[in-house]
Amino acid sequence: MSIISLYEKSEKLFFVGGVVRDEILGIKSQDIDLTFVGNAIEFAKTLDFEITQINEDFGSVHIKIDNNTIDITSTRTETYPKKGHLPVVNQIGCTLKEDVSRRDFTINAIAKNCKTGKIVDYVGGNEDIKNKKLRILHDKSFIDDPTRIIRGLKFSVRLGFELEENTKKLQDEYLNSVNYDMSFKRLKDEIKDTFNINKQAILDKFTEQKIYRLLSNKRYNKYICNVEEFIKPYIKEIKYLWLVYLGGFDLSNLPLTKKEAKIIDDFNTMKNLHGFELYKQFKNSNIESVLIYGLIIDNETASKYLRDLRKIKLNIDGKTLIENGFKQSKNISETLDYVMKIKLTQPDLTCQEELEIAKNYNPD
């Protein structure tokens, strides 16, 4: 059976959220969010599809169709007993109107009946799409879930929308008094998803609207050049794109992985280095750390390293020196550093010329 046959099973099955919004906008959507008015798990059990996962707490179920996994959620109501953290489900199987009212913005709260194709809009989302406005559904929305501010940032840039007046006012009020007892894991997930879009406009709005206050109250380092343009030649090498954009901010509240933390630590080390010591730190760091340094401290030095200096390699190594009579000691590392320092200014040195320089090196 195909996915089309699923849509025809019940008039209680609806598309909700991004897929409906994007269809109205005439753009391709990556999402297929399905909601069943009632208990989606019980509904799925009546179908001739394989159930691969069930989440009783949230009333959601995964079914397999044509080697694709489809997620169907039950209509539900939620409350936030602890503001800024995960909500608690109060009721599964509520009305569609109650379900869409728990969502982030009106543009993501429009439903479309899978069987009849009828659009259902209880919250004025269609009108906000026409006016290119982002409007939250109630005045406590950001207090309940501050990650919605990051989602609003993402939608504003990706769709070219602006915050509706009252929504902007409520966002400003929250950012002036952030509750830092929040789920920073959820915040990090939204931040990664947003900044991985790779748009300078996101960083501009992030700073101009003071959204960075969600991270901490500490001041951030000012960027000396356009991030999107600066990183363009190296984009295929970057594994932590979001971190390049946010390396100048205080990320101490976010649950960083060891690799992510090392990128920030290496950048902080670079700030106190100069000359050949800085080159060595560049060489021993991920490209993300070098890019952050270039974006915040010294664009020219980082660019020269990335464009030219990192390509320069010695023809000799420790083994070469030992074979030529050098004693195995820590002086070998110092000698190779000395030769490399010269090679950076004379990149065409041959193996023999490098060896002669090494032999003439006197650490005393």
C-alpha positions, 0 to 999 in steps of 0.5 A: 500500500502507498502513502496515498492510501494512508491519506484516504483512510480517515477524515480525522487525519491532517497535515499540520505545520511546515508542510501546509505552510510551505504548500501555501507559499509554493515552496518544496517542504522537507517535512510531512507532519501528520496529526490524527484527531484522536488517538493516533496509536489506536488509529495506526493499529487499524491500518495495514502498515507495519508499526515500527515505534510507539510513544505512549506518553506523547501519543505518537506512532511510526509506521513504515510505508514503501521503506519510508517511516511516517510519524503520526501524532495524536492531537494533544494539549500540553502545559509547561509546569517548569518554564523553559523545559519540556512540556507535560501532556495533559490530554491525548485525543483533544480537538484539532483547534486545541492541538494547533493552539499549542504550537509556536507560530500561527504560520505553523498552526494551519492544518489540511485534511489529508482526505478532502484537501480542506484547509483548516485555519483557526488562528489566522495563519494564512493571513499572516503568511500573506502579510509575511508576519511571524505571530506567536499564539499566546503572550506566554509563548516565549516564557513557556519555551524560549527556543521559539525565539530561535525558531522565529529567527530561522523562519524570519531569514529562511522565509523572509518574514518579520516578527509581528509587532506584539510578538517582537515586543514580547520577545524583547521583554523576555530577552531583557529578563531571561530565565536561565533555568531552561533546557540548554540542550533544546536551545543548542539543537535549535541553534545548530539547525538555524545557524547551519543554514549558513546565512549572515543575516541570521547572525546579524539578527541574532546580535541586533535583536539581542537574541544572544542573551539566551546564551548568557548575559556576558558580552560577545566578541565583535566580528570583523568581517562577513562570516558567510563570505569569509568561510565560503572557500572552506565550506566543504571542510567545515564540520561544525558550521554553527560553531564558526558563527557563534565562536565569539559568544559565551557558550559555557551554558551549552552542553558542548561535545569534547570536539566542540569544546576543543574548538573554542578552547583552541581559539581562546589559546590563539588569542594570546599567541603571535608569530610562529607559535600562532602558526603552530597552534593553527596547524594543530587545531581544527579549521573551525578554530582558525576561522573563528580567529580570522572572524574576530581577531585577525582576518589577514593572518588567518587568511594567509595561513589557510590560503598559503601557509598550511600547504607548506610541508617539510621534506624532512622529518625526525627519521631523516635527522636521525639517519643523518646523525642527529641524536634522538632527543627533544632537540629534534622537535626544536630543530624541525620547528626552526627549519619550518620557520625558515621554510614558511618564508622560503617555501621552495627549499629542497630536502637537502637545503632543509637538512643543511639548515637543520645541521647548522641549527644551534639551540644555544 
